[in-house]
Each structure stands twice: as structure tokens, then as C-alpha cells.
């Protein structure tokens, strides 16, 4: 059995960004992360709980809002 690695709903995150009229650079500034880090996260190339927490906080939500459950991941695979 593979160890569970959290995945995050970047579509929802992008929707929340759009509601604020934010681009990636705006989210990067608000979260004190580099544009490169935000880009890697939103593309799914490098997602960590630490970055997710910073992005979620910058958007005014908890990390839990963007967390994709293990059951949902199984359904997609």
C-alpha cells in the first residue's frame, strides 16, 4: 500500500483567486511565497502542506477547504 500523500484542489483555489480578482503574482505576494513556488503548487508539480497552508491563509480559508480526501483520490484514479 502506498503512503497517503495529501493532494490539494487547485481548481477551487484558482476559483477563489478569481473571486478576488487575483493573479498568481497577487497570491504569491499575499502568501509571502515566490511566484515560482505558487506556480509549481497550482500546476500540481510540487504540493506540500506547508505551502498549501500559506496559500489558503492568504485567501482567507483553512487548508482543509482545499484538501482532497483519499477517497476522492481513489475515485479519480
N, C-alpha and C positions, 0 to 999 in steps of 0.2 A: 504494500500500500504506500502510495506517495504521501509525503508530509503535506499538510494543508498550508498553502501559501495564499494569503489574502489577495483578493483582486478587488479593484475599485471601479465603480460605474462612471467612466469618463464622459459618457453621453449626458448623464444627469448633471455632472459637474459643468460641462460646456453649456448646458441649458441654463444653469444658474448664473454662469458668467454672462450669457446673452441677456438675461433679465436685467442685469446691472449695466449692460452696455459695455462690458469689459472684453478686452482682447487678452491674449496670452501675456503680453507685457504688463498689463494692469494687474493681473493676478500675481505675476512674479513680484512686482513692487509691493503689493499689499501683503504678500506672504513672506517677504524678505528672502526670496529664493531667486536663483538666476533664471533667466529666460530659458536657457538650455535644460535645466532641471525640470521646469514646468513642461516644456515640450516633450521631454523623454517620458514624463509621467503620463501626460494626456495621450500620448501615442501608444502607451502600454508597454514600452520597451524597458522601463525601469520604474516599478512601482514599489514604494516602501511605505510602511505605516507612518513613519516619521514625516515624510513629505505629504502624505495624504492628510495628516492631522493639520499641518501648516496651511495647506490649501483650503481645507474645509473651514478652518477657523477664519481665514481671510474672507471667505464667502459668507460667514456668519452662521455656519452649521457645525454639527458634530461630525466626526469621522464616520460614525455609524450610518449617516444618511447615504454615503457613497459606497459602503461596503457591500460587496456581492457575496451572498451566502454560499456555502459549499454545495447545498442542494441545487441552487440556481446554476452554479458552475457545472454540476453533473448533467443538468438538463440541456445545457448548451453544447457540451462535448459530445 
